[in-house]
Amino acid sequence: MKELMTLNDNQLKKELAKMHPYDSAKIIAEAKSDTQMRIIGLMSLHKRVEVFLELPEEISRNYFNILNKNQKKSFLNEFEMDDLKYFITSFEEDYQTYLISLLSKSKQSKLNLLMSYDEKTIASIMNTDFVIINKNLSIKETTAYIINNSKDSDFIDSVYVVDDNNVLIGDIALKDLISARASDTLESITHKINNYLKLEDSINTGVKKFKNYAKSVLPVINNEGVVIGIVTADDVLNTMVLEHEEDIRKMTGVGDYEESSNAFVRAYQRMPWLLISVILNLVIAALLSVFEKTLVEVVALIMFQPMILGMAGNIGTQSVAVTILKLGQDELGHKKDEKKHILKEIGIGILNSIAIGIVGFFLSYAILSFVNMGTQSPLSLALTIGISLVGGMFVSSAAGVFIPIILEKMKVDPAIASGPIISTLNDLFALLIYFGIATLIFLL
């Protein structure tokens, strides 16, 4: 870094041109603000856009804001459509309108189309920069067309062949086109496409197709078979990473925040979930006051309380994670699939609860036989613990299955079900069962 900054502008410009955008972005992120602007200013417009996509949002926003109107216009028009959509939609709605007005009419039309698609569909992440050619062209005409008409932002690794009605026939790999002889026909190097995406397909459907067919790019077609856009494996991977990061934040109750946010901002964003947990725990404390006499009479119950809570929480978390994964992959869209999943998870919950309950009974009986914990019979205490493990774990397991499904039907993101709320509810179920069974065995 220090060595680079000692170079004059011409030398530094040459070095930056050789670097990968990620490496350039890393250098900029670690530099002081004045040095950041110097480095960015020495890059070509195309390279600047590539690096811009790798920069932390705070730095990229600062740079973009100092540009004048014409510079912003040139900068935005250099973006590929999918990246442009991501960048513009990161701003407030009022400012989005202004930014869209800076685009060329062609890009405005394409961007408005992309923004009209549901965020859960594959169409929302597709790129409209691709090349199509008519089936009647010769090899020479096709090569000339690509050279003369393709833009820097166009994806040309695969060129799509269409008929006179623009209906997709197949694709040509660029390497095949380059190696083809003038005497060859376009049809001879055209590969029929059996794997494609539809506008209404979900992102998860796209993920499965890329996984199953190991393709680097797939066309997106409408109901008439016309190519509307393309989706690359990188587009899908980036979307998956962002979705998983968002789900993890929700599941742990930390909310959304920028990496540059200070401790006070992050604390403020996490506070609501913690306050909800406090309220629910106060409810638990109030309900447990009903069992005060049981706790006084059977002190040994406190010794095994952490185990009851821990096992209920563990099995509940497992059920929640599996159910959210199924929902996220659109595997519970039909009543039949939903019912099958519920029955399967309930069955697993019953088997695991009984198995752990039996183990807990024998282990606690062995411990209580050697440790004097009051006047109660070790057998009765062990029986209480064993039954409580079975009951608490089963209820928590069932809650882990039903709560995400119910939230999904209520149009609430089910990822929040694994946060502090579900953990506290599991504690409530487990303790009520534990002390309820103890009251029945020892006081009634």
C-alpha positions as CSV (number, residue, x, y, z in Angstrom):
1,M,0.0,0.0,0.0
2,K,2.7,2.5,1.0
3,E,4.8,1.6,-2.0
4,L,1.8,2.2,-4.4
5,M,1.2,5.7,-2.9
6,T,4.8,6.7,-3.6
7,L,4.2,6.3,-7.4
8,N,3.2,9.2,-9.5
9,D,-0.2,9.4,-11.2
10,N,0.9,7.7,-14.5
11,Q,2.6,4.9,-12.7
12,L,-0.2,4.3,-10.2
13,K,-2.7,4.3,-13.1
14,K,-0.9,1.5,-14.8
15,E,-0.7,-0.5,-11.6
16,L,-4.4,-0.1,-10.9
17,A,-5.3,-1.2,-14.5
18,K,-3.5,-4.6,-13.8
19,M,-5.3,-5.2,-10.5
20,H,-8.4,-7.3,-9.9
21,P,-11.4,-5.0,-8.8
22,Y,-11.5,-6.7,-5.4
23,D,-7.8,-6.0,-4.7
24,S,-8.3,-2.4,-5.8
25,A,-11.3,-2.0,-3.6
26,K,-9.4,-3.5,-0.6
27,I,-6.6,-0.9,-1.0
28,I,-9.2,1.9,-1.3
29,A,-11.1,0.7,1.8
30,E,-7.8,0.8,3.9
31,A,-6.7,4.3,2.6
32,K,-7.5,7.7,3.9
33,S,-10.3,9.6,2.4
34,D,-8.2,11.9,0.2
35,T,-6.1,8.9,-1.0
36,Q,-9.3,7.0,-1.8
37,M,-10.5,9.8,-4.1
38,R,-7.1,9.9,-5.8
39,I,-7.1,6.2,-6.5
40,I,-10.7,6.2,-7.8
41,G,-10.0,9.2,-10.0
42,L,-7.1,7.5,-11.8
43,M,-9.2,4.5,-13.0
44,S,-11.0,4.2,-16.3
45,L,-14.8,4.6,-16.0
46,H,-15.3,0.9,-16.7
47,K,-12.8,-0.2,-14.1
48,R,-14.2,2.3,-11.6
49,V,-17.6,0.8,-11.9
50,E,-16.2,-2.7,-11.3
51,V,-14.3,-1.6,-8.2
52,F,-17.3,0.4,-7.0
53,L,-19.3,-2.8,-6.7
54,E,-16.7,-4.2,-4.3
55,L,-16.4,-1.2,-2.0
56,P,-18.1,-0.8,1.4
57,E,-21.3,1.1,1.0
58,E,-20.1,4.1,3.0
59,I,-17.1,4.7,0.6
60,S,-19.1,4.1,-2.6
61,R,-21.9,6.5,-1.4
62,N,-19.3,9.2,-0.5
63,Y,-17.7,9.0,-3.9
64,F,-21.0,9.0,-5.8
65,N,-22.4,12.0,-3.9
66,I,-19.4,14.2,-4.9
67,L,-20.0,13.6,-8.6
68,N,-21.9,16.3,-10.6
69,K,-25.0,15.4,-12.6
70,N,-23.2,14.6,-15.9
71,Q,-20.6,12.4,-14.1
72,K,-23.4,10.5,-12.3
73,K,-25.2,10.0,-15.6
74,S,-22.1,8.5,-17.2
75,F,-21.3,6.5,-14.2
76,L,-24.8,4.9,-13.9
77,N,-25.0,4.2,-17.6
78,E,-21.8,2.1,-17.3
79,F,-23.4,-0.4,-14.9
80,E,-24.7,-3.8,-16.0
81,M,-28.5,-3.9,-15.5
82,D,-28.6,-6.3,-12.6
83,D,-25.9,-4.3,-10.7
84,L,-27.6,-1.1,-11.6
85,K,-30.9,-2.3,-10.1
86,Y,-29.2,-3.3,-6.9
87,F,-27.4,0.0,-6.6
88,I,-30.4,2.3,-7.3
89,T,-32.8,0.3,-5.1
90,S,-30.4,0.8,-2.2
91,F,-31.5,4.5,-2.0
92,E,-34.7,6.0,-0.8
93,E,-37.7,5.9,-3.2
94,D,-37.6,9.7,-4.0
95,Y,-33.9,9.6,-4.9
96,Q,-34.4,6.4,-6.9
97,T,-36.7,8.4,-9.3
98,Y,-34.0,11.0,-9.7
99,L,-31.3,8.4,-10.5
100,I,-33.5,6.6,-13.0
101,S,-34.1,9.9,-14.8
102,L,-30.3,10.1,-15.4
103,L,-30.3,6.9,-17.4
104,S,-30.7,6.5,-21.2
105,K,-34.3,5.8,-22.3
106,S,-33.3,2.3,-23.2
107,K,-31.9,1.6,-19.7
108,Q,-34.8,3.3,-18.0
109,S,-37.2,1.0,-19.8
110,K,-35.1,-2.1,-18.9
111,L,-34.7,-1.1,-15.3
112,N,-38.4,-0.3,-14.7
113,L,-39.1,-3.8,-16.1
114,L,-36.7,-5.4,-13.7
115,M,-38.0,-3.5,-10.8
116,S,-41.6,-4.6,-11.6
117,Y,-40.8,-8.2,-10.9
118,D,-41.4,-9.8,-7.5
119,E,-38.2,-10.0,-5.5
120,K,-38.7,-13.7,-4.9
121,T,-38.7,-14.5,-8.6
122,I,-35.6,-15.3,-10.8
123,A,-36.7,-12.4,-13.1
124,S,-35.8,-9.9,-10.4
125,I,-32.1,-10.8,-10.6
126,M,-31.7,-11.4,-14.3
127,N,-29.5,-9.3,-16.6
128,T,-30.9,-7.9,-19.8
129,D,-27.4,-7.4,-21.4
130,F,-27.1,-10.4,-23.8
131,V,-26.9,-11.1,-27.5
132,I,-29.4,-12.8,-29.8
133,I,-29.0,-13.6,-33.4
134,N,-31.4,-14.9,-36.1
135,K,-31.1,-18.5,-37.2
136,N,-30.8,-17.5,-40.9
137,L,-27.4,-15.7,-40.5
138,S,-24.2,-17.3,-41.7
139,I,-21.1,-17.9,-39.5
140,K,-19.4,-14.8,-41.0
141,E,-22.5,-12.6,-40.6
142,T,-22.9,-13.8,-37.0
143,T,-19.3,-13.0,-36.1
144,A,-19.6,-9.6,-37.7
145,Y,-22.8,-8.9,-35.9
146,I,-21.3,-9.7,-32.5
147,I,-18.2,-7.6,-33.2
148,N,-20.2,-4.6,-34.4
149,N,-23.2,-4.6,-32.1
150,S,-22.2,-6.1,-28.7
151,K,-21.5,-3.7,-25.9
152,D,-18.9,-4.1,-23.1
153,S,-21.6,-5.0,-20.7
154,D,-23.1,-7.7,-22.9
155,F,-22.7,-11.3,-21.8
156,I,-21.3,-13.0,-25.0
157,D,-20.0,-16.3,-23.7
158,S,-23.3,-17.7,-24.9
159,V,-25.1,-16.2,-27.9
160,Y,-28.8,-17.1,-28.3
161,V,-30.3,-18.2,-31.6
162,V,-33.9,-17.3,-32.3
163,D,-36.4,-17.7,-35.2
164,D,-38.1,-15.0,-37.1
165,N,-40.6,-14.6,-34.2
166,N,-37.7,-14.2,-31.7
167,V,-38.6,-17.6,-30.1
168,L,-35.6,-19.2,-28.6
169,I,-34.1,-22.1,-30.6
170,G,-30.7,-22.7,-28.9
171,D,-27.4,-21.2,-28.0
172,I,-23.9,-21.0,-29.4
173,A,-20.8,-21.0,-27.3
174,L,-18.5,-18.2,-28.2
175,K,-15.5,-20.6,-28.4
176,D,-17.5,-22.7,-31.0
177,L,-18.2,-19.6,-33.1
178,I,-14.6,-18.6,-33.1
179,S,-13.3,-22.0,-34.1
180,A,-16.1,-22.5,-36.8
181,R,-15.1,-22.4,-40.5
182,A,-16.8,-20.1,-43.0
183,S,-18.3,-23.2,-44.7
184,D,-20.0,-24.4,-41.5
185,T,-23.7,-23.6,-40.9
186,L,-25.0,-21.8,-37.9
187,E,-27.3,-24.8,-37.2
188,S,-24.3,-27.1,-36.9
189,I,-22.8,-25.3,-33.9
190,T,-26.2,-24.4,-32.3
191,H,-27.0,-26.4,-29.2
192,K,-30.6,-27.0,-28.4
193,I,-31.6,-25.6,-25.0
194,N,-33.5,-27.9,-22.7
195,N,-32.7,-26.0,-19.6
196,Y,-34.0,-22.6,-19.1
197,L,-35.8,-20.4,-16.6
198,K,-39.2,-18.8,-16.8
199,L,-40.1,-15.3,-15.6
200,E,-42.3,-16.7,-12.8
201,D,-39.7,-19.2,-11.5
202,S,-38.6,-18.6,-7.9
203,I,-34.9,-17.9,-7.1
204,N,-34.8,-21.3,-5.4
205,T,-35.9,-23.0,-8.6
206,G,-33.0,-21.2,-10.3
207,V,-30.6,-22.4,-7.7
208,K,-31.7,-26.1,-8.2
209,K,-31.3,-25.8,-12.0
210,F,-27.8,-24.4,-11.8
211,K,-26.9,-27.1,-9.3
212,N,-28.4,-29.9,-11.3
213,Y,-27.2,-28.9,-14.7
214,A,-23.8,-27.3,-13.8
215,K,-24.4,-24.3,-16.2
216,S,-22.7,-21.0,-15.9
217,V,-25.7,-19.1,-17.5
218,L,-29.3,-19.8,-18.2
219,P,-31.8,-17.8,-20.3
220,V,-35.0,-16.5,-18.9
221,I,-38.0,-16.8,-21.3
222,N,-41.6,-15.6,-21.2
223,N,-44.7,-17.7,-22.0
224,E,-44.1,-17.3,-25.8
225,G,-40.5,-18.6,-25.6
226,V,-38.9,-15.2,-26.1
227,V,-35.7,-14.6,-24.3
228,I,-36.2,-11.7,-21.8
229,G,-33.0,-11.9,-19.9
230,I,-30.2,-14.2,-18.6
231,V,-29.1,-15.3,-15.1
232,T,-25.5,-16.3,-14.3
233,A,-24.4,-18.6,-11.6
234,D,-22.7,-15.6,-10.0
235,D,-26.0,-13.7,-9.8
236,V,-27.6,-16.7,-8.0
237,L,-24.7,-17.2,-5.7
238,N,-24.6,-13.5,-4.6
239,T,-28.4,-13.6,-4.0
240,M,-28.1,-16.8,-1.9
241,V,-25.3,-15.2,0.2
242,L,-27.3,-12.1,0.9
243,E,-30.4,-14.1,1.8
244,H,-28.6,-16.4,4.1
245,E,-26.9,-13.4,5.9
246,E,-30.3,-11.8,6.3
247,D,-31.8,-15.0,7.7
248,I,-29.0,-15.4,10.2
249,R,-29.4,-11.9,11.4
250,K,-33.2,-12.4,11.9
251,M,-32.7,-15.9,13.5
252,T,-30.3,-14.4,16.1
253,G,-32.4,-11.3,16.5
254,V,-29.7,-8.8,15.6
255,G,-31.6,-7.1,12.8
256,D,-30.0,-5.3,9.8
257,Y,-27.0,-3.1,10.1
258,E,-24.1,-1.7,8.1
259,E,-20.6,-3.0,8.9
260,S,-19.6,0.6,9.5
261,S,-22.4,1.1,12.2
262,N,-21.1,2.0,15.6
263,A,-21.8,0.1,18.8
264,F,-24.7,2.5,19.8
265,V,-26.5,1.9,16.4
266,R,-26.1,-1.9,16.6
267,A,-27.3,-1.9,20.3
268,Y,-30.4,0.1,19.4
269,Q,-31.2,-2.3,16.5
270,R,-31.0,-5.4,18.8
271,M,-32.8,-3.8,21.7
272,P,-36.4,-4.6,20.6
273,W,-35.8,-8.3,20.5
274,L,-34.2,-8.3,23.9
275,L,-37.0,-6.2,25.4
276,I,-39.5,-8.7,24.1
277,S,-37.5,-11.5,25.7
278,V,-37.5,-9.7,29.0
279,I,-41.3,-9.3,28.9
280,L,-41.8,-13.0,28.1
281,N,-39.4,-14.0,30.9
282,L,-41.4,-11.9,33.3
283,V,-44.5,-13.8,32.2
284,I,-42.6,-17.0,32.9
285,A,-41.7,-15.8,36.3
286,A,-45.3,-14.9,37.1
287,L,-46.5,-18.3,36.0
288,L,-43.9,-20.1,38.0
289,S,-44.9,-18.4,41.1
290,V,-47.9,-20.8,41.0
291,F,-45.4,-23.6,41.7
292,E,-43.7,-21.8,44.7
293,K,-44.8,-24.5,47.1
294,T,-43.5,-27.3,44.8
295,L,-40.1,-25.6,44.7
296,V,-39.9,-25.2,48.5
297,E,-40.9,-28.8,49.1
298,V,-38.8,-30.4,46.3
299,V,-35.5,-28.4,46.2
300,A,-33.8,-31.1,44.0
301,L,-35.9,-29.9,41.0
302,I,-33.6,-26.8,40.7
303,M,-30.6,-29.1,40.1
304,F,-32.0,-30.6,36.9
305,Q,-33.8,-27.4,35.6
306,P,-30.9,-26.4,33.2
307,M,-31.0,-29.9,31.6
308,I,-34.8,-29.7,31.0
309,L,-34.5,-26.2,29.5
310,G,-31.4,-27.0,27.4
311,M,-32.8,-30.2,25.8
312,A,-36.1,-28.5,25.0
313,G,-34.3,-25.6,23.4
314,N,-32.0,-27.8,21.4
315,I,-34.7,-30.0,19.8
316,G,-36.9,-26.9,19.2
317,T,-34.0,-25.1,17.4
318,Q,-33.5,-28.2,15.2
319,S,-37.1,-28.3,14.2
320,V,-37.2,-24.6,13.5
321,A,-34.1,-24.7,11.4
322,V,-35.3,-27.6,9.2
323,T,-38.8,-26.1,8.7
324,I,-37.4,-22.7,7.8
325,L,-35.0,-24.3,5.3
326,K,-37.9,-26.2,3.7
327,L,-40.0,-23.0,3.5
328,G,-37.1,-21.1,2.0
329,Q,-36.6,-23.7,-0.7
330,D,-40.3,-23.7,-1.6
331,E,-40.7,-27.4,-0.6
332,L,-43.8,-26.8,1.5
333,G,-45.9,-25.0,-1.1
334,H,-48.5,-27.8,-1.4
335,K,-50.8,-29.1,1.4
336,K,-49.5,-32.6,0.8
337,D,-45.8,-31.6,1.2
338,E,-46.7,-29.5,4.3
339,K,-48.6,-32.4,5.9
340,K,-45.8,-34.8,5.1
341,H,-43.2,-32.5,6.7
342,I,-45.3,-32.0,9.8
343,L,-45.9,-35.7,10.3
344,K,-42.2,-36.5,9.7
345,E,-40.9,-33.9,12.2
346,I,-43.5,-34.8,14.8
347,G,-42.4,-38.5,14.4
348,I,-38.8,-37.5,14.8
349,G,-39.7,-35.3,17.9
350,I,-41.5,-38.2,19.5
351,L,-38.7,-40.7,19.0
352,N,-36.0,-38.3,20.2
353,S,-38.1,-37.2,23.2
354,I,-38.7,-40.7,24.4
355,A,-35.1,-41.8,23.9
356,I,-33.7,-38.8,25.7
357,G,-36.4,-39.1,28.4
358,I,-35.4,-42.7,29.1
359,V,-31.7,-41.8,29.2
360,G,-32.4,-38.8,31.5
361,F,-34.5,-41.1,33.8
362,F,-31.6,-43.6,34.3
363,L,-28.9,-41.0,34.6
364,S,-30.8,-38.8,37.1
365,Y,-31.8,-41.9,39.1
366,A,-28.1,-43.0,39.3
367,I,-27.0,-39.5,40.5
368,L,-29.8,-39.1,43.0
369,S,-29.0,-42.6,44.5
370,F,-25.6,-41.3,45.5
371,V,-26.5,-37.6,46.3
372,N,-28.9,-36.8,49.1
373,M,-31.2,-34.1,47.8
374,G,-34.0,-34.2,50.4
375,T,-36.6,-36.6,51.6
376,Q,-38.1,-37.4,48.3
377,S,-37.7,-40.8,46.7
378,P,-34.9,-40.8,44.0
379,L,-37.2,-43.0,41.9
380,S,-40.0,-40.4,42.0
381,L,-37.5,-37.6,41.2
382,A,-36.0,-39.5,38.3
383,L,-39.5,-40.3,37.0
384,T,-40.4,-36.6,37.1
385,I,-37.3,-35.7,35.2
386,G,-37.8,-38.5,32.6
387,I,-41.4,-37.6,31.9
388,S,-40.6,-33.9,31.8
389,L,-37.9,-34.4,29.3
390,V,-40.3,-36.4,27.1
391,G,-43.1,-33.8,27.4
392,G,-41.0,-30.6,27.2
393,M,-38.9,-31.8,24.2
394,F,-42.0,-33.0,22.3
395,V,-43.9,-29.7,22.8
396,S,-40.8,-27.7,21.8
397,S,-40.2,-29.9,18.8
398,A,-43.9,-29.4,17.7
399,A,-43.7,-25.6,18.3
400,G,-40.5,-25.5,16.1
401,V,-42.5,-27.1,13.3
402,F,-45.8,-25.2,13.5
403,I,-44.7,-21.7,14.4
404,P,-42.7,-21.0,11.2
405,I,-45.5,-22.5,9.1
406,I,-48.1,-20.3,10.9
407,L,-45.9,-17.2,10.5
408,E,-45.5,-17.9,6.8
409,K,-49.3,-18.1,6.3
410,M,-49.6,-14.8,8.2
411,K,-47.2,-13.3,5.7
412,V,-44.6,-12.8,8.4
413,D,-41.0,-13.8,7.7
414,P,-40.6,-17.2,9.5
415,A,-36.9,-16.6,10.1
416,I,-37.8,-14.6,13.2
417,A,-39.2,-17.7,14.8
418,S,-35.7,-18.9,15.7
419,G,-34.9,-15.7,17.5
420,P,-35.2,-14.8,21.2
421,I,-39.0,-15.2,21.1
422,I,-39.1,-18.9,20.2
423,S,-36.3,-19.6,22.6
424,T,-38.2,-18.0,25.4
425,L,-41.4,-19.8,24.5
426,N,-39.6,-23.1,24.6
427,D,-38.4,-22.3,28.1
428,L,-42.0,-21.5,29.1
429,F,-43.4,-24.8,27.7
430,A,-40.6,-26.9,29.3
431,L,-40.8,-25.3,32.8
432,L,-44.6,-25.5,32.9
433,I,-44.4,-29.2,32.1
434,Y,-41.5,-29.8,34.5
435,F,-43.1,-28.2,37.6
436,G,-46.6,-29.2,36.6
437,I,-45.5,-32.9,36.6
438,A,-43.6,-32.4,39.9
439,T,-46.7,-30.9,41.5
440,L,-48.8,-33.9,40.4
441,I,-46.3,-36.5,41.7
442,F,-45.3,-34.9,45.0
443,L,-48.1,-32.6,46.2
444,L,-51.3,-34.2,44.9
